């Protein structure tokens, strides 16, 4: 059976494309922004089933009328910072963090800044020094590999690092991506890769120097990125799918990633679609309620492959 699979948010961010199953422009209900998509993918007529996964629940999608039946299912939890109602990072933090947490954050930031020569920089738009960019990406790889080896988890971005490096530079120049870096004596100790879509920011990869754990770099990085978001009128900072305590702490907007399935009508294909939905739900239930918290597919693969190489 001919099928087509589309990863909605990741293809939208990395490739700037979306399938011609929806009416354009798309609409973000949190930022109240219309989103035009440069490339619309036409689905071949001989395709029997189309799966569109990882659709953030805050996207308002109007379906194009067609002869395809369709259904949807809620999948992974998503976490985001809805900044649209706030005027500054301090106002936002007062809403989501306790006074004690805010005080601890500023104390650790001060200790970090007095421990060395700390600098905060953002790669965004032209001009971008290519030597600095490639040096930063080399360090990004090293930090990410060290962190995931410490956690004993397989990282799926590392094998595609050269491809990612080549893709991101033109996106930064086009203001479709940015890299936020914290330096100590010009050496990166924290790096975050984000994607941009109108007035929304999407976190993709973060890496921190494990030798700076006592300073809680993720929180300091978030504070500085929030300052940047308000300077550049960002109304949504999406931390994407997957639970972590860090995402839970900083987010004020939880949503579900959805999947849409389009299929040509017929008993066999209807049964197939129902089985597919049941399988997705079973996997989610197993991960949440059966699998031990410290055991995951990526932990098993890490052991089988002998680490991240």
One Martini backbone bead per residue (centre of mass of N, CA, C, O) as a GRO file, in nm:
protein
  309
    1UNK     BB    1   0.092   0.039   0.026
    2UNK     BB    2   0.077   0.364  -0.047
    3UNK     BB    3   0.279   0.608   0.127
    4UNK     BB    4   0.277   0.917   0.330
    5UNK     BB    5   0.520   1.109   0.519
    6UNK     BB    6   0.482   1.382   0.767
    7UNK     BB    7   0.678   1.632   0.945
    8UNK     BB    8   0.550   1.909   1.020
    9UNK     BB    9   0.735   2.097   1.207
   10UNK     BB   10   1.018   2.014   1.093
   11UNK     BB   11   0.960   2.079   0.792
   12UNK     BB   12   0.877   2.371   0.840
   13UNK     BB   13   1.151   2.466   0.971
   14UNK     BB   14   1.374   2.332   0.769
   15UNK     BB   15   1.202   2.351   0.470
   16UNK     BB   16   0.945   2.523   0.427
   17UNK     BB   17   0.704   2.296   0.439
   18UNK     BB   18   0.376   2.177   0.309
   19UNK     BB   19   0.092   2.017   0.266
   20UNK     BB   20  -0.188   1.999   0.030
   21UNK     BB   21  -0.424   1.974   0.292
   22UNK     BB   22  -0.415   2.282   0.342
   23UNK     BB   23  -0.480   2.598   0.418
   24UNK     BB   24  -0.362   2.911   0.306
   25UNK     BB   25  -0.266   3.022   0.567
   26UNK     BB   26  -0.153   2.955   0.852
   27UNK     BB   27  -0.236   2.925   1.219
   28UNK     BB   28  -0.153   3.091   1.525
   29UNK     BB   29  -0.328   3.096   1.832
   30UNK     BB   30  -0.118   3.240   2.020
   31UNK     BB   31  -0.001   3.479   1.818
   32UNK     BB   32  -0.194   3.558   1.586
   33UNK     BB   33  -0.058   3.416   1.316
   34UNK     BB   34   0.028   3.413   0.994
   35UNK     BB   35   0.147   3.132   0.777
   36UNK     BB   36   0.354   3.112   0.528
   37UNK     BB   37   0.447   2.878   0.260
   38UNK     BB   38   0.670   2.834   0.012
   39UNK     BB   39   0.620   2.508   0.019
   40UNK     BB   40   0.400   2.296  -0.160
   41UNK     BB   41   0.290   1.966  -0.120
   42UNK     BB   42   0.206   1.734  -0.347
   43UNK     BB   43  -0.007   1.464  -0.361
   44UNK     BB   44  -0.012   1.179  -0.493
   45UNK     BB   45  -0.275   0.996  -0.635
   46UNK     BB   46  -0.156   0.695  -0.550
   47UNK     BB   47  -0.198   0.760  -0.264
   48UNK     BB   48  -0.357   0.607   0.024
   49UNK     BB   49  -0.165   0.718   0.267
   50UNK     BB   50  -0.150   0.994   0.509
   51UNK     BB   51   0.103   1.113   0.735
   52UNK     BB   52   0.068   1.368   0.996
   53UNK     BB   53   0.310   1.470   1.217
   54UNK     BB   54   0.373   1.690   1.458
   55UNK     BB   55   0.119   1.881   1.556
   56UNK     BB   56   0.057   2.156   1.696
   57UNK     BB   57  -0.232   2.241   1.874
   58UNK     BB   58  -0.208   2.568   1.795
   59UNK     BB   59  -0.284   2.487   1.515
   60UNK     BB   60  -0.480   2.615   1.250
   61UNK     BB   61  -0.646   2.373   1.037
   62UNK     BB   62  -0.760   2.377   0.712
   63UNK     BB   63  -0.919   2.172   0.508
   64UNK     BB   64  -0.902   2.034   0.208
   65UNK     BB   65  -1.105   1.940  -0.020
   66UNK     BB   66  -1.160   1.583  -0.067
   67UNK     BB   67  -1.149   1.220  -0.119
   68UNK     BB   68  -1.039   1.214   0.169
   69UNK     BB   69  -1.015   1.070   0.451
   70UNK     BB   70  -1.020   1.157   0.815
   71UNK     BB   71  -0.801   1.172   1.107
   72UNK     BB   72  -0.729   1.209   1.466
   73UNK     BB   73  -0.448   1.234   1.714
   74UNK     BB   74  -0.321   1.234   2.026
   75UNK     BB   75   0.002   1.272   2.166
   76UNK     BB   76   0.237   1.445   2.260
   77UNK     BB   77   0.386   1.650   2.477
   78UNK     BB   78   0.390   2.007   2.506
   79UNK     BB   79   0.617   2.299   2.546
   80UNK     BB   80   0.560   2.651   2.643
   81UNK     BB   81   0.610   3.009   2.594
   82UNK     BB   82   0.377   3.254   2.664
   83UNK     BB   83   0.453   3.606   2.583
   84UNK     BB   84   0.197   3.788   2.496
   85UNK     BB   85   0.126   3.906   2.814
   86UNK     BB   86   0.417   4.034   2.822
   87UNK     BB   87   0.695   4.284   2.875
   88UNK     BB   88   0.897   4.084   3.034
   89UNK     BB   89   1.102   3.863   3.189
   90UNK     BB   90   1.023   3.942   3.481
   91UNK     BB   91   0.718   3.909   3.447
   92UNK     BB   92   0.726   3.613   3.368
   93UNK     BB   93   0.886   3.494   3.613
   94UNK     BB   94   0.675   3.584   3.829
   95UNK     BB   95   0.468   3.364   3.718
   96UNK     BB   96   0.664   3.080   3.712
   97UNK     BB   97   0.842   3.177   3.955
   98UNK     BB   98   0.971   3.184   4.239
   99UNK     BB   99   1.142   3.389   4.442
  100UNK     BB  100   1.359   3.183   4.506
  101UNK     BB  101   1.432   3.103   4.213
  102UNK     BB  102   1.510   3.385   4.121
  103UNK     BB  103   1.736   3.434   4.324
  104UNK     BB  104   1.911   3.189   4.246
  105UNK     BB  105   1.955   3.269   3.954
  106UNK     BB  106   2.099   3.545   4.002
  107UNK     BB  107   2.328   3.428   4.176
  108UNK     BB  108   2.446   3.233   3.959
  109UNK     BB  109   2.500   3.447   3.748
  110UNK     BB  110   2.699   3.612   3.920
  111UNK     BB  111   2.904   3.382   3.970
  112UNK     BB  112   2.969   3.332   3.677
  113UNK     BB  113   3.061   3.634   3.604
  114UNK     BB  114   3.299   3.615   3.843
  115UNK     BB  115   3.464   3.347   3.727
  116UNK     BB  116   3.492   3.516   3.449
  117UNK     BB  117   3.465   3.570   3.092
  118UNK     BB  118   3.150   3.665   3.019
  119UNK     BB  119   2.951   3.589   2.721
  120UNK     BB  120   2.682   3.704   2.498
  121UNK     BB  121   2.563   3.538   2.196
  122UNK     BB  122   2.419   3.588   1.855
  123UNK     BB  123   2.326   3.403   1.576
  124UNK     BB  124   2.179   3.655   1.351
  125UNK     BB  125   2.212   3.705   1.061
  126UNK     BB  126   2.375   3.952   0.916
  127UNK     BB  127   2.678   3.886   0.984
  128UNK     BB  128   2.870   3.573   0.946
  129UNK     BB  129   3.130   3.417   1.085
  130UNK     BB  130   3.250   3.125   0.967
  131UNK     BB  131   3.468   3.051   1.167
  132UNK     BB  132   3.295   3.085   1.422
  133UNK     BB  133   3.075   2.891   1.339
  134UNK     BB  134   3.250   2.628   1.313
  135UNK     BB  135   3.371   2.637   1.594
  136UNK     BB  136   3.097   2.621   1.740
  137UNK     BB  137   3.003   2.350   1.614
  138UNK     BB  138   3.233   2.183   1.726
  139UNK     BB  139   3.163   2.241   2.026
  140UNK     BB  140   2.875   2.143   2.018
  141UNK     BB  141   2.946   1.848   1.969
  142UNK     BB  142   3.118   1.800   2.220
  143UNK     BB  143   2.903   1.873   2.435
  144UNK     BB  144   2.680   1.676   2.345
  145UNK     BB  145   2.840   1.414   2.369
  146UNK     BB  146   2.923   1.438   2.668
  147UNK     BB  147   2.637   1.456   2.788
  148UNK     BB  148   2.520   1.182   2.668
  149UNK     BB  149   2.738   1.001   2.789
  150UNK     BB  150   2.671   1.071   3.081
  151UNK     BB  151   2.357   0.972   3.042
  152UNK     BB  152   2.338   0.721   2.852
  153UNK     BB  153   2.247   0.847   2.558
  154UNK     BB  154   2.128   0.858   2.254
  155UNK     BB  155   2.216   1.068   1.980
  156UNK     BB  156   2.053   1.169   1.669
  157UNK     BB  157   2.230   1.424   1.568
  158UNK     BB  158   2.534   1.348   1.538
  159UNK     BB  159   2.536   1.182   1.258
  160UNK     BB  160   2.412   1.477   1.119
  161UNK     BB  161   2.611   1.724   1.160
  162UNK     BB  162   2.710   1.818   0.877
  163UNK     BB  163   2.428   1.870   0.763
  164UNK     BB  164   2.339   2.074   0.977
  165UNK     BB  165   2.563   2.281   0.937
  166UNK     BB  166   2.490   2.348   0.637
  167UNK     BB  167   2.187   2.437   0.690
  168UNK     BB  168   2.207   2.671   0.913
  169UNK     BB  169   2.362   2.912   0.796
  170UNK     BB  170   2.145   3.018   0.587
  171UNK     BB  171   1.924   3.045   0.808
  172UNK     BB  172   2.058   3.266   0.971
  173UNK     BB  173   2.075   3.475   0.737
  174UNK     BB  174   1.743   3.446   0.704
  175UNK     BB  175   1.610   3.430   0.996
  176UNK     BB  176   1.540   3.099   1.068
  177UNK     BB  177   1.788   3.107   1.268
  178UNK     BB  178   1.965   3.039   1.588
  179UNK     BB  179   2.254   3.108   1.809
  180UNK     BB  180   2.311   3.056   2.151
  181UNK     BB  181   2.590   3.194   2.349
  182UNK     BB  182   2.813   3.096   2.609
  183UNK     BB  183   3.106   3.250   2.732
  184UNK     BB  184   3.451   3.162   2.837
  185UNK     BB  185   3.703   3.296   2.710
  186UNK     BB  186   3.577   3.218   2.412
  187UNK     BB  187   3.435   2.962   2.536
  188UNK     BB  188   3.197   2.741   2.502
  189UNK     BB  189   2.926   2.647   2.756
  190UNK     BB  190   2.665   2.738   2.578
  191UNK     BB  191   2.420   2.589   2.342
  192UNK     BB  192   2.156   2.715   2.115
  193UNK     BB  193   1.914   2.589   1.888
  194UNK     BB  194   1.701   2.784   1.679
  195UNK     BB  195   1.382   2.848   1.543
  196UNK     BB  196   1.198   3.046   1.298
  197UNK     BB  197   0.838   3.166   1.305
  198UNK     BB  198   0.804   3.453   1.288
  199UNK     BB  199   0.696   3.511   1.636
  200UNK     BB  200   0.852   3.229   1.672
  201UNK     BB  201   1.023   2.994   1.888
  202UNK     BB  202   1.245   2.695   1.841
  203UNK     BB  203   1.364   2.439   2.011
  204UNK     BB  204   1.626   2.194   1.936
  205UNK     BB  205   1.929   2.241   2.065
  206UNK     BB  206   2.121   2.151   2.363
  207UNK     BB  207   2.434   2.261   2.529
  208UNK     BB  208   2.656   2.175   2.809
  209UNK     BB  209   2.895   2.216   3.035
  210UNK     BB  210   2.962   1.981   3.282
  211UNK     BB  211   3.164   2.177   3.455
  212UNK     BB  212   2.889   2.385   3.510
  213UNK     BB  213   2.657   2.268   3.696
  214UNK     BB  214   2.652   2.468   3.951
  215UNK     BB  215   2.514   2.712   3.763
  216UNK     BB  216   2.277   2.643   3.586
  217UNK     BB  217   2.276   2.704   3.263
  218UNK     BB  218   1.985   2.667   3.155
  219UNK     BB  219   1.866   2.910   3.317
  220UNK     BB  220   2.054   3.131   3.215
  221UNK     BB  221   1.988   3.094   2.919
  222UNK     BB  222   1.687   3.154   2.943
  223UNK     BB  223   1.706   3.440   3.048
  224UNK     BB  224   1.863   3.557   2.798
  225UNK     BB  225   1.653   3.467   2.586
  226UNK     BB  226   1.419   3.631   2.697
  227UNK     BB  227   1.541   3.903   2.649
  228UNK     BB  228   1.557   3.863   2.342
  229UNK     BB  229   1.257   3.813   2.285
  230UNK     BB  230   1.160   4.099   2.375
  231UNK     BB  231   1.338   4.260   2.179
  232UNK     BB  232   1.206   4.073   1.918
  233UNK     BB  233   0.896   4.003   1.957
  234UNK     BB  234   0.847   3.733   2.099
  235UNK     BB  235   0.547   3.519   2.169
  236UNK     BB  236   0.694   3.227   2.128
  237UNK     BB  237   0.845   2.951   2.321
  238UNK     BB  238   0.930   2.639   2.200
  239UNK     BB  239   1.026   2.319   2.357
  240UNK     BB  240   0.865   2.090   2.278
  241UNK     BB  241   0.893   1.765   2.294
  242UNK     BB  242   0.904   1.634   2.592
  243UNK     BB  243   0.994   1.558   2.913
  244UNK     BB  244   1.104   1.801   3.159
  245UNK     BB  245   1.172   1.988   3.426
  246UNK     BB  246   1.256   2.241   3.274
  247UNK     BB  247   0.996   2.270   3.106
  248UNK     BB  248   0.795   2.277   3.338
  249UNK     BB  249   0.909   2.532   3.483
  250UNK     BB  250   0.895   2.744   3.222
  251UNK     BB  251   0.608   2.679   3.152
  252UNK     BB  252   0.256   2.805   3.041
  253UNK     BB  253   0.229   2.589   2.788
  254UNK     BB  254   0.020   2.322   2.713
  255UNK     BB  255   0.027   2.052   2.470
  256UNK     BB  256  -0.065   1.869   2.176
  257UNK     BB  257   0.038   1.644   1.961
  258UNK     BB  258  -0.059   1.575   1.636
  259UNK     BB  259  -0.235   1.348   1.410
  260UNK     BB  260  -0.284   1.299   1.061
  261UNK     BB  261  -0.514   1.098   0.862
  262UNK     BB  262  -0.511   1.007   0.522
  263UNK     BB  263  -0.767   0.832   0.316
  264UNK     BB  264  -0.881   0.599   0.117
  265UNK     BB  265  -1.160   0.453   0.083
  266UNK     BB  266  -1.188   0.152   0.282
  267UNK     BB  267  -1.175  -0.121   0.471
  268UNK     BB  268  -0.873  -0.180   0.483
  269UNK     BB  269  -0.779   0.117   0.547
  270UNK     BB  270  -0.946   0.153   0.804
  271UNK     BB  271  -0.812  -0.072   0.965
  272UNK     BB  272  -0.524   0.036   0.943
  273UNK     BB  273  -0.573   0.308   1.089
  274UNK     BB  274  -0.672   0.188   1.359
  275UNK     BB  275  -0.410   0.032   1.416
  276UNK     BB  276  -0.220   0.274   1.416
  277UNK     BB  277  -0.352   0.425   1.653
  278UNK     BB  278  -0.324   0.196   1.860
  279UNK     BB  279  -0.017   0.184   1.850
  280UNK     BB  280   0.044   0.470   1.944
  281UNK     BB  281  -0.108   0.450   2.218
  282UNK     BB  282   0.053   0.208   2.329
  283UNK     BB  283   0.331   0.345   2.331
  284UNK     BB  284   0.255   0.573   2.524
  285UNK     BB  285   0.164   0.397   2.760
  286UNK     BB  286   0.426   0.238   2.798
  287UNK     BB  287   0.614   0.481   2.855
  288UNK     BB  288   0.440   0.595   3.102
  289UNK     BB  289   0.346   0.302   3.270
  290UNK     BB  290   0.590   0.074   3.221
  291UNK     BB  291   0.840   0.210   3.171
  292UNK     BB  292   1.109   0.285   3.311
  293UNK     BB  293   1.232   0.600   3.355
  294UNK     BB  294   1.551   0.498   3.288
  295UNK     BB  295   1.412   0.363   3.036
  296UNK     BB  296   1.506   0.348   2.687
  297UNK     BB  297   1.576   0.326   2.365
  298UNK     BB  298   1.836   0.512   2.383
  299UNK     BB  299   1.970   0.349   2.610
  300UNK     BB  300   1.992   0.080   2.465
  301UNK     BB  301   2.149   0.186   2.213
  302UNK     BB  302   2.392   0.285   2.368
  303UNK     BB  303   2.483   0.003   2.466
  304UNK     BB  304   2.496  -0.142   2.186
  305UNK     BB  305   2.701   0.097   2.058
  306UNK     BB  306   2.898   0.223   2.278
  307UNK     BB  307   2.785   0.499   2.227
  308UNK     BB  308   2.886   0.807   2.123
  309UNK     BB  309   3.070   0.879   1.800
   0.00000   0.00000   0.00000
